[in-house]
Amino acid sequence: MGELLTIVALGVYLVGGWRFWSGFNRTNFTDKKAFLTLMWPILLVSNQSYRKNFSKALKGS
């Protein structure tokens, strides 16, 4: 069960990172693309501005 949870968590992390990376040009950010992509779970929870930009990157709005 623990292995399955690890695989699912890693999958969510990778898909979220890939979608943010792909939609980065829709955000208000101009640099640090790799850092912002790698840190997306922590920033999503802790930073309201990042949440708005993450939503823009994923939804395109």
N, CA, C, O and CB atoms as a CASP TS submission, in Angstrom:
PFRMAT TS
TARGET T0000
AUTHOR 0000-0000-0000
METHOD Language model
MODEL 1
PARENT N/A
ATOM      1  N   MET     1       0.830  -1.199   0.000  1.00  0.00           N
ATOM      2  CA  MET     1       0.000   0.000   0.000  1.00  0.00           C
ATOM      3  C   MET     1       0.869   1.256   0.000  1.00  0.00           C
ATOM      4  O   MET     1       0.557   2.234  -0.679  1.00  0.00           O
ATOM      5  CB  MET     1      -0.942   0.002   1.215  1.00  0.00           C
ATOM      6  N   GLY     2       1.969   1.223   0.770  1.00  0.00           N
ATOM      7  CA  GLY     2       2.867   2.370   0.839  1.00  0.00           C
ATOM      8  C   GLY     2       3.531   2.669  -0.490  1.00  0.00           C
ATOM      9  O   GLY     2       3.739   3.830  -0.843  1.00  0.00           O
ATOM     10  N   GLU     3       3.865   1.609  -1.232  1.00  0.00           N
ATOM     11  CA  GLU     3       4.478   1.796  -2.545  1.00  0.00           C
ATOM     12  C   GLU     3       3.500   2.450  -3.509  1.00  0.00           C
ATOM     13  O   GLU     3       3.882   3.327  -4.284  1.00  0.00           O
ATOM     14  CB  GLU     3       4.959   0.455  -3.110  1.00  0.00           C
ATOM     15  N   LEU     4       2.259   2.037  -3.464  1.00  0.00           N
ATOM     16  CA  LEU     4       1.239   2.612  -4.338  1.00  0.00           C
ATOM     17  C   LEU     4       1.049   4.093  -4.037  1.00  0.00           C
ATOM     18  O   LEU     4       0.960   4.910  -4.953  1.00  0.00           O
ATOM     19  CB  LEU     4      -0.093   1.861  -4.181  1.00  0.00           C
ATOM     20  N   LEU     5       0.987   4.434  -2.765  1.00  0.00           N
ATOM     21  CA  LEU     5       0.834   5.829  -2.365  1.00  0.00           C
ATOM     22  C   LEU     5       2.021   6.667  -2.833  1.00  0.00           C
ATOM     23  O   LEU     5       1.848   7.802  -3.276  1.00  0.00           O
ATOM     24  CB  LEU     5       0.680   5.934  -0.846  1.00  0.00           C
ATOM     25  N   THR     6       3.210   6.113  -2.735  1.00  0.00           N
ATOM     26  CA  THR     6       4.410   6.810  -3.193  1.00  0.00           C
ATOM     27  C   THR     6       4.368   7.045  -4.697  1.00  0.00           C
ATOM     28  O   THR     6       4.713   8.127  -5.172  1.00  0.00           O
ATOM     29  CB  THR     6       5.662   6.016  -2.820  1.00  0.00           C
ATOM     30  N   ILE     7       3.949   6.037  -5.437  1.00  0.00           N
ATOM     31  CA  ILE     7       3.863   6.160  -6.892  1.00  0.00           C
ATOM     32  C   ILE     7       2.817   7.196  -7.286  1.00  0.00           C
ATOM     33  O   ILE     7       3.055   8.002  -8.185  1.00  0.00           O
ATOM     34  CB  ILE     7       3.530   4.802  -7.529  1.00  0.00           C
ATOM     35  N   VAL     8       1.673   7.185  -6.631  1.00  0.00           N
ATOM     36  CA  VAL     8       0.613   8.157  -6.922  1.00  0.00           C
ATOM     37  C   VAL     8       1.084   9.573  -6.586  1.00  0.00           C
ATOM     38  O   VAL     8       0.864  10.497  -7.369  1.00  0.00           O
ATOM     39  CB  VAL     8      -0.674   7.815  -6.128  1.00  0.00           C
ATOM     40  N   ALA     9       1.725   9.751  -5.434  1.00  0.00           N
ATOM     41  CA  ALA     9       2.222  11.072  -5.035  1.00  0.00           C
ATOM     42  C   ALA     9       3.269  11.577  -6.021  1.00  0.00           C
ATOM     43  O   ALA     9       3.255  12.751  -6.391  1.00  0.00           O
ATOM     44  CB  ALA     9       2.815  11.019  -3.616  1.00  0.00           C
ATOM     45  N   LEU    10       4.162  10.713  -6.443  1.00  0.00           N
ATOM     46  CA  LEU    10       5.180  11.098  -7.418  1.00  0.00           C
ATOM     47  C   LEU    10       4.535  11.463  -8.748  1.00  0.00           C
ATOM     48  O   LEU    10       4.952  12.419  -9.402  1.00  0.00           O
ATOM     49  CB  LEU    10       6.197   9.963  -7.614  1.00  0.00           C
ATOM     50  N   GLY    11       3.525  10.709  -9.147  1.00  0.00           N
ATOM     51  CA  GLY    11       2.806  11.011 -10.380  1.00  0.00           C
ATOM     52  C   GLY    11       2.126  12.366 -10.331  1.00  0.00           C
ATOM     53  O   GLY    11       2.195  13.130 -11.294  1.00  0.00           O
ATOM     54  N   VAL    12       1.467  12.673  -9.217  1.00  0.00           N
ATOM     55  CA  VAL    12       0.806  13.973  -9.051  1.00  0.00           C
ATOM     56  C   VAL    12       1.842  15.091  -9.098  1.00  0.00           C
ATOM     57  O   VAL    12       1.619  16.124  -9.730  1.00  0.00           O
ATOM     58  CB  VAL    12       0.013  14.025  -7.717  1.00  0.00           C
ATOM     59  N   TYR    13       2.970  14.886  -8.430  1.00  0.00           N
ATOM     60  CA  TYR    13       4.046  15.882  -8.412  1.00  0.00           C
ATOM     61  C   TYR    13       4.568  16.139  -9.828  1.00  0.00           C
ATOM     62  O   TYR    13       4.735  17.289 -10.233  1.00  0.00           O
ATOM     63  CB  TYR    13       5.199  15.417  -7.494  1.00  0.00           C
ATOM     64  N   LEU    14       4.821  15.074 -10.570  1.00  0.00           N
ATOM     65  CA  LEU    14       5.368  15.217 -11.918  1.00  0.00           C
ATOM     66  C   LEU    14       4.370  15.853 -12.883  1.00  0.00           C
ATOM     67  O   LEU    14       4.741  16.720 -13.675  1.00  0.00           O
ATOM     68  CB  LEU    14       5.800  13.862 -12.448  1.00  0.00           C
ATOM     69  N   VAL    15       3.123  15.435 -12.824  1.00  0.00           N
ATOM     70  CA  VAL    15       2.105  16.005 -13.717  1.00  0.00           C
ATOM     71  C   VAL    15       1.877  17.479 -13.394  1.00  0.00           C
ATOM     72  O   VAL    15       1.790  18.304 -14.303  1.00  0.00           O
ATOM     73  CB  VAL    15       0.777  15.222 -13.601  1.00  0.00           C
ATOM     74  N   GLY    16       1.781  17.816 -12.111  1.00  0.00           N
ATOM     75  CA  GLY    16       1.613  19.217 -11.717  1.00  0.00           C
ATOM     76  C   GLY    16       2.782  20.067 -12.160  1.00  0.00           C
ATOM     77  O   GLY    16       2.597  21.177 -12.659  1.00  0.00           O
ATOM     78  N   GLY    17       3.983  19.554 -11.981  1.00  0.00           N
ATOM     79  CA  GLY    17       5.177  20.281 -12.415  1.00  0.00           C
ATOM     80  C   GLY    17       5.219  20.465 -13.918  1.00  0.00           C
ATOM     81  O   GLY    17       5.545  21.547 -14.407  1.00  0.00           O
ATOM     82  N   TRP    18       4.890  19.414 -14.653  1.00  0.00           N
ATOM     83  CA  TRP    18       4.895  19.496 -16.115  1.00  0.00           C
ATOM     84  C   TRP    18       3.860  20.503 -16.616  1.00  0.00           C
ATOM     85  O   TRP    18       4.142  21.283 -17.527  1.00  0.00           O
ATOM     86  CB  TRP    18       4.624  18.114 -16.726  1.00  0.00           C
ATOM     87  N   ARG    19       2.680  20.489 -16.033  1.00  0.00           N
ATOM     88  CA  ARG    19       1.633  21.423 -16.470  1.00  0.00           C
ATOM     89  C   ARG    19       2.002  22.859 -16.136  1.00  0.00           C
ATOM     90  O   ARG    19       1.733  23.765 -16.924  1.00  0.00           O
ATOM     91  CB  ARG    19       0.292  21.068 -15.823  1.00  0.00           C
ATOM     92  N   PHE    20       2.621  23.081 -14.963  1.00  0.00           N
ATOM     93  CA  PHE    20       3.063  24.428 -14.616  1.00  0.00           C
ATOM     94  C   PHE    20       4.171  24.870 -15.565  1.00  0.00           C
ATOM     95  O   PHE    20       4.154  26.002 -16.047  1.00  0.00           O
ATOM     96  CB  PHE    20       3.550  24.486 -13.152  1.00  0.00           C
ATOM     97  N   TRP    21       5.130  23.992 -15.837  1.00  0.00           N
ATOM     98  CA  TRP    21       6.242  24.303 -16.731  1.00  0.00           C
ATOM     99  C   TRP    21       5.704  24.671 -18.123  1.00  0.00           C
ATOM    100  O   TRP    21       6.162  25.635 -18.735  1.00  0.00           O
ATOM    101  CB  TRP    21       7.224  23.099 -16.823  1.00  0.00           C
ATOM    102  N   SER    22       4.747  23.907 -18.604  1.00  0.00           N
ATOM    103  CA  SER    22       4.185  24.137 -19.936  1.00  0.00           C
ATOM    104  C   SER    22       3.400  25.440 -20.019  1.00  0.00           C
ATOM    105  O   SER    22       3.372  26.076 -21.072  1.00  0.00           O
ATOM    106  CB  SER    22       3.290  22.980 -20.327  1.00  0.00           C
ATOM    107  N   GLY    23       2.763  25.845 -18.927  1.00  0.00           N
ATOM    108  CA  GLY    23       1.964  27.066 -18.928  1.00  0.00           C
ATOM    109  C   GLY    23       2.646  28.254 -18.284  1.00  0.00           C
ATOM    110  O   GLY    23       1.999  29.265 -18.012  1.00  0.00           O
ATOM    111  N   PHE    24       3.947  28.151 -18.033  1.00  0.00           N
ATOM    112  CA  PHE    24       4.684  29.203 -17.327  1.00  0.00           C
ATOM    113  C   PHE    24       4.539  30.564 -18.005  1.00  0.00           C
ATOM    114  O   PHE    24       4.493  31.590 -17.327  1.00  0.00           O
ATOM    115  CB  PHE    24       6.157  28.833 -17.233  1.00  0.00           C
ATOM    116  N   ASN    25       4.467  30.582 -19.332  1.00  0.00           N
ATOM    117  CA  ASN    25       4.367  31.856 -20.052  1.00  0.00           C
ATOM    118  C   ASN    25       3.062  32.597 -19.760  1.00  0.00           C
ATOM    119  O   ASN    25       2.963  33.787 -20.059  1.00  0.00           O
ATOM    120  CB  ASN    25       4.489  31.613 -21.545  1.00  0.00           C
ATOM    121  N   ARG    26       2.075  31.941 -19.196  1.00  0.00           N
ATOM    122  CA  ARG    26       0.803  32.592 -18.853  1.00  0.00           C
ATOM    123  C   ARG    26       0.836  33.257 -17.480  1.00  0.00           C
ATOM    124  O   ARG    26      -0.099  33.972 -17.117  1.00  0.00           O
ATOM    125  CB  ARG    26      -0.325  31.578 -18.896  1.00  0.00           C
ATOM    126  N   THR    27       1.893  33.032 -16.723  1.00  0.00           N
ATOM    127  CA  THR    27       1.987  33.573 -15.366  1.00  0.00           C
ATOM    128  C   THR    27       2.603  34.965 -15.380  1.00  0.00           C
ATOM    129  O   THR    27       3.044  35.453 -16.421  1.00  0.00           O
ATOM    130  CB  THR    27       2.814  32.639 -14.469  1.00  0.00           C
ATOM    131  N   ASN    28       2.627  35.597 -14.208  1.00  0.00           N
ATOM    132  CA  ASN    28       3.278  36.896 -14.057  1.00  0.00           C
ATOM    133  C   ASN    28       4.767  36.756 -13.766  1.00  0.00           C
ATOM    134  O   ASN    28       5.471  37.760 -13.652  1.00  0.00           O
ATOM    135  CB  ASN    28       2.611  37.688 -12.949  1.00  0.00           C
ATOM    136  N   PHE    29       5.251  35.528 -13.646  1.00  0.00           N
ATOM    137  CA  PHE    29       6.660  35.297 -13.343  1.00  0.00           C
ATOM    138  C   PHE    29       7.504  35.470 -14.598  1.00  0.00           C
ATOM    139  O   PHE    29       7.057  35.169 -15.705  1.00  0.00           O
ATOM    140  CB  PHE    29       6.865  33.893 -12.747  1.00  0.00           C
ATOM    141  N   THR    30       8.738  35.960 -14.416  1.00  0.00           N
ATOM    142  CA  THR    30       9.625  36.161 -15.558  1.00  0.00           C
ATOM    143  C   THR    30      10.880  35.307 -15.492  1.00  0.00           C
ATOM    144  O   THR    30      11.506  35.048 -16.520  1.00  0.00           O
ATOM    145  CB  THR    30      10.011  37.607 -15.655  1.00  0.00           C
ATOM    146  N   ASP    31      11.256  34.867 -14.302  1.00  0.00           N
ATOM    147  CA  ASP    31      12.462  34.055 -14.180  1.00  0.00           C
ATOM    148  C   ASP    31      12.277  32.997 -13.098  1.00  0.00           C
ATOM    149  O   ASP    31      11.208  32.888 -12.498  1.00  0.00           O
ATOM    150  CB  ASP    31      13.684  34.939 -13.865  1.00  0.00           C
ATOM    151  N   LYS    32      13.308  32.235 -12.860  1.00  0.00           N
ATOM    152  CA  LYS    32      13.312  31.150 -11.864  1.00  0.00           C
ATOM    153  C   LYS    32      12.283  30.065 -12.193  1.00  0.00           C
ATOM    154  O   LYS    32      11.648  29.506 -11.300  1.00  0.00           O
ATOM    155  CB  LYS    32      13.034  31.716 -10.467  1.00  0.00           C
ATOM    156  N   LYS    33      12.132  29.782 -13.468  1.00  0.00           N
ATOM    157  CA  LYS    33      11.153  28.790 -13.912  1.00  0.00           C
ATOM    158  C   LYS    33      11.405  27.419 -13.280  1.00  0.00           C
ATOM    159  O   LYS    33      10.471  26.774 -12.804  1.00  0.00           O
ATOM    160  CB  LYS    33      11.180  28.671 -15.434  1.00  0.00           C
ATOM    161  N   ALA    34      12.656  26.977 -13.275  1.00  0.00           N
ATOM    162  CA  ALA    34      12.972  25.653 -12.726  1.00  0.00           C
ATOM    163  C   ALA    34      12.682  25.599 -11.229  1.00  0.00           C
ATOM    164  O   ALA    34      12.081  24.636 -10.753  1.00  0.00           O
ATOM    165  CB  ALA    34      14.446  25.298 -12.991  1.00  0.00           C
ATOM    166  N   PHE    35      13.099  26.614 -10.485  1.00  0.00           N
ATOM    167  CA  PHE    35      12.865  26.650  -9.039  1.00  0.00           C
ATOM    168  C   PHE    35      11.372  26.648  -8.732  1.00  0.00           C
ATOM    169  O   PHE    35      10.913  25.880  -7.887  1.00  0.00           O
ATOM    170  CB  PHE    35      13.531  27.887  -8.415  1.00  0.00           C
ATOM    171  N   LEU    36      10.617  27.497  -9.409  1.00  0.00           N
ATOM    172  CA  LEU    36       9.179  27.587  -9.162  1.00  0.00           C
ATOM    173  C   LEU    36       8.460  26.292  -9.537  1.00  0.00           C
ATOM    174  O   LEU    36       7.469  25.924  -8.905  1.00  0.00           O
ATOM    175  CB  LEU    36       8.584  28.756  -9.942  1.00  0.00           C
ATOM    176  N   THR    37       8.955  25.607 -10.556  1.00  0.00           N
ATOM    177  CA  THR    37       8.358  24.334 -10.952  1.00  0.00           C
ATOM    178  C   THR    37       8.666  23.241  -9.942  1.00  0.00           C
ATOM    179  O   THR    37       7.777  22.474  -9.573  1.00  0.00           O
ATOM    180  CB  THR    37       8.853  23.923 -12.333  1.00  0.00           C
ATOM    181  N   LEU    38       9.905  23.157  -9.493  1.00  0.00           N
ATOM    182  CA  LEU    38      10.291  22.116  -8.537  1.00  0.00           C
ATOM    183  C   LEU    38       9.636  22.306  -7.175  1.00  0.00           C
ATOM    184  O   LEU    38       9.339  21.327  -6.490  1.00  0.00           O
ATOM    185  CB  LEU    38      11.798  22.093  -8.377  1.00  0.00           C
ATOM    186  N   MET    39       9.409  23.543  -6.778  1.00  0.00           N
ATOM    187  CA  MET    39       8.868  23.847  -5.456  1.00  0.00           C
ATOM    188  C   MET    39       7.352  24.017  -5.455  1.00  0.00           C
ATOM    189  O   MET    39       6.794  24.487  -4.464  1.00  0.00           O
ATOM    190  CB  MET    39       9.512  25.096  -4.920  1.00  0.00           C
ATOM    191  N   TRP    40       6.671  23.648  -6.541  1.00  0.00           N
ATOM    192  CA  TRP    40       5.255  23.970  -6.667  1.00  0.00           C
ATOM    193  C   TRP    40       4.376  23.462  -5.527  1.00  0.00           C
ATOM    194  O   TRP    40       3.461  24.190  -5.143  1.00  0.00           O
ATOM    195  CB  TRP    40       4.750  23.423  -7.940  1.00  0.00           C
ATOM    196  N   PRO    41       4.576  22.284  -4.959  1.00  0.00           N
ATOM    197  CA  PRO    41       3.654  21.865  -3.883  1.00  0.00           C
ATOM    198  C   PRO    41       3.753  22.754  -2.641  1.00  0.00           C
ATOM    199  O   PRO    41       2.738  23.093  -2.031  1.00  0.00           O
ATOM    200  CB  PRO    41       3.938  20.417  -3.490  1.00  0.00           C
ATOM    201  N   ILE    42       4.967  23.124  -2.277  1.00  0.00           N
ATOM    202  CA  ILE    42       5.170  23.961  -1.089  1.00  0.00           C
ATOM    203  C   ILE    42       4.637  25.364  -1.331  1.00  0.00           C
ATOM    204  O   ILE    42       3.946  25.926  -0.481  1.00  0.00           O
ATOM    205  CB  ILE    42       6.663  24.018  -0.709  1.00  0.00           C
ATOM    206  N   LEU    43       4.955  25.928  -2.485  1.00  0.00           N
ATOM    207  CA  LEU    43       4.504  27.285  -2.792  1.00  0.00           C
ATOM    208  C   LEU    43       2.987  27.345  -2.965  1.00  0.00           C
ATOM    209  O   LEU    43       2.360  28.340  -2.602  1.00  0.00           O
ATOM    210  CB  LEU    43       5.193  27.798  -4.055  1.00  0.00           C
ATOM    211  N   LEU    44       2.408  26.307  -3.507  1.00  0.00           N
ATOM    212  CA  LEU    44       0.954  26.268  -3.699  1.00  0.00           C
ATOM    213  C   LEU    44       0.221  26.349  -2.370  1.00  0.00           C
ATOM    214  O   LEU    44      -0.819  27.001  -2.270  1.00  0.00           O
ATOM    215  CB  LEU    44       0.545  24.994  -4.441  1.00  0.00           C
ATOM    216  N   VAL    45       0.751  25.699  -1.363  1.00  0.00           N
ATOM    217  CA  VAL    45       0.131  25.691  -0.039  1.00  0.00           C
ATOM    218  C   VAL    45       0.383  26.996   0.702  1.00  0.00           C
ATOM    219  O   VAL    45      -0.485  27.461   1.441  1.00  0.00           O
ATOM    220  CB  VAL    45       0.653  24.520   0.783  1.00  0.00           C
ATOM    221  N   SER    46       1.553  27.592   0.517  1.00  0.00           N
ATOM    222  CA  SER    46       1.977  28.686   1.389  1.00  0.00           C
ATOM    223  C   SER    46       1.890  30.088   0.797  1.00  0.00           C
ATOM    224  O   SER    46       2.085  31.060   1.527  1.00  0.00           O
ATOM    225  CB  SER    46       3.355  28.448   1.802  1.00  0.00           C
ATOM    226  N   ASN    47       1.604  30.232  -0.497  1.00  0.00           N
ATOM    227  CA  ASN    47       1.696  31.552  -1.109  1.00  0.00           C
ATOM    228  C   ASN    47       0.485  31.817  -2.003  1.00  0.00           C
ATOM    229  O   ASN    47       0.273  31.121  -2.996  1.00  0.00           O
ATOM    230  CB  ASN    47       2.997  31.678  -1.918  1.00  0.00           C
ATOM    231  N   GLN    48      -0.303  32.824  -1.643  1.00  0.00           N
ATOM    232  CA  GLN    48      -1.529  33.127  -2.381  1.00  0.00           C
ATOM    233  C   GLN    48      -1.235  33.592  -3.806  1.00  0.00           C
ATOM    234  O   GLN    48      -1.933  33.190  -4.737  1.00  0.00           O
ATOM    235  CB  GLN    48      -2.334  34.193  -1.646  1.00  0.00           C
ATOM    236  N   SER    49      -0.224  34.423  -3.992  1.00  0.00           N
ATOM    237  CA  SER    49       0.141  34.893  -5.324  1.00  0.00           C
ATOM    238  C   SER    49       0.540  33.723  -6.224  1.00  0.00           C
ATOM    239  O   SER    49       0.164  33.673  -7.395  1.00  0.00           O
ATOM    240  CB  SER    49       1.288  35.911  -5.236  1.00  0.00           C
ATOM    241  N   TYR    50       1.293  32.797  -5.671  1.00  0.00           N
ATOM    242  CA  TYR    50       1.699  31.619  -6.445  1.00  0.00           C
ATOM    243  C   TYR    50       0.478  30.787  -6.832  1.00  0.00           C
ATOM    244  O   TYR    50       0.403  30.279  -7.951  1.00  0.00           O
ATOM    245  CB  TYR    50       2.700  30.759  -5.640  1.00  0.00           C
ATOM    246  N   ARG    51      -0.477  30.645  -5.915  1.00  0.00           N
ATOM    247  CA  ARG    51      -1.698  29.879  -6.221  1.00  0.00           C
ATOM    248  C   ARG    51      -2.424  30.478  -7.420  1.00  0.00           C
ATOM    249  O   ARG    51      -2.881  29.744  -8.296  1.00  0.00           O
ATOM    250  CB  ARG    51      -2.641  29.844  -4.997  1.00  0.00           C
ATOM    251  N   LYS    52      -2.533  31.798  -7.467  1.00  0.00           N
ATOM    252  CA  LYS    52      -3.207  32.453  -8.593  1.00  0.00           C
ATOM    253  C   LYS    52      -2.456  32.209  -9.895  1.00  0.00           C
ATOM    254  O   LYS    52      -3.064  31.910 -10.923  1.00  0.00           O
ATOM    255  CB  LYS    52      -3.339  33.962  -8.338  1.00  0.00           C
ATOM    256  N   ASN    53      -1.136  32.337  -9.849  1.00  0.00           N
ATOM    257  CA  ASN    53      -0.337  32.116 -11.046  1.00  0.00           C
ATOM    258  C   ASN    53      -0.314  30.649 -11.458  1.00  0.00           C
ATOM    259  O   ASN    53      -0.293  30.343 -12.650  1.00  0.00           O
ATOM    260  CB  ASN    53       1.075  32.609 -10.824  1.00  0.00           C
ATOM    261  N   PHE    54      -0.317  29.747 -10.498  1.00  0.00           N
ATOM    262  CA  PHE    54      -0.375  28.317 -10.796  1.00  0.00           C
ATOM    263  C   PHE    54      -1.679  28.005 -11.527  1.00  0.00           C
ATOM    264  O   PHE    54      -1.694  27.246 -12.496  1.00  0.00           O
ATOM    265  CB  PHE    54      -0.259  27.471  -9.493  1.00  0.00           C
ATOM    266  N   SER    55      -2.760  28.594 -11.055  1.00  0.00           N
ATOM    267  CA  SER    55      -4.053  28.404 -11.702  1.00  0.00           C
ATOM    268  C   SER    55      -4.027  28.945 -13.128  1.00  0.00           C
ATOM    269  O   SER    55      -4.561  28.315 -14.041  1.00  0.00           O
ATOM    270  CB  SER    55      -5.164  29.088 -10.893  1.00  0.00           C
ATOM    271  N   LYS    56      -3.413  30.103 -13.324  1.00  0.00           N
ATOM    272  CA  LYS    56      -3.285  30.668 -14.672  1.00  0.00           C
ATOM    273  C   LYS    56      -2.512  29.724 -15.580  1.00  0.00           C
ATOM    274  O   LYS    56      -2.895  29.503 -16.728  1.00  0.00           O
ATOM    275  CB  LYS    56      -2.590  32.041 -14.621  1.00  0.00           C
ATOM    276  N   ALA    57      -1.439  29.175 -15.069  1.00  0.00           N
ATOM    277  CA  ALA    57      -0.605  28.275 -15.870  1.00  0.00           C
ATOM    278  C   ALA    57      -1.373  27.021 -16.268  1.00  0.00           C
ATOM    279  O   ALA    57      -1.247  26.550 -17.398  1.00  0.00           O
ATOM    280  CB  ALA    57       0.660  27.891 -15.099  1.00  0.00           C
ATOM    281  N   LEU    58      -2.162  26.478 -15.353  1.00  0.00           N
ATOM    282  CA  LEU    58      -2.881  25.238 -15.632  1.00  0.00           C
ATOM    283  C   LEU    58      -4.134  25.451 -16.467  1.00  0.00           C
ATOM    284  O   LEU    58      -4.433  24.655 -17.358  1.00  0.00           O
ATOM    285  CB  LEU    58      -3.249  24.565 -14.344  1.00  0.00           C
ATOM    286  N   LYS    59      -4.861  26.512 -16.186  1.00  0.00           N
ATOM    287  CA  LYS    59      -6.144  26.737 -16.850  1.00  0.00           C
ATOM    288  C   LYS    59      -6.044  27.665 -18.047  1.00  0.00           C
ATOM    289  O   LYS    59      -6.905  27.634 -18.927  1.00  0.00           O
ATOM    290  CB  LYS    59      -7.129  27.298 -15.873  1.00  0.00           C
ATOM    291  N   GLY    60      -5.024  28.476 -18.094  1.00  0.00           N
ATOM    292  CA  GLY    60      -4.881  29.410 -19.195  1.00  0.00           C
ATOM    293  C   GLY    60      -5.715  30.661 -19.044  1.00  0.00           C
ATOM    294  O   GLY    60      -5.947  31.370 -20.023  1.00  0.00           O
ATOM    295  N   SER    61      -6.175  30.951 -17.822  1.00  0.00           N
ATOM    296  CA  SER    61      -6.980  32.166 -17.627  1.00  0.00           C
ATOM    297  C   SER    61      -6.281  33.142 -16.728  1.00  0.00           C
ATOM    298  O   SER    61      -6.811  34.219 -16.454  1.00  0.00           O
ATOM    299  CB  SER    61      -8.342  31.827 -17.049  1.00  0.00           C
TER
END
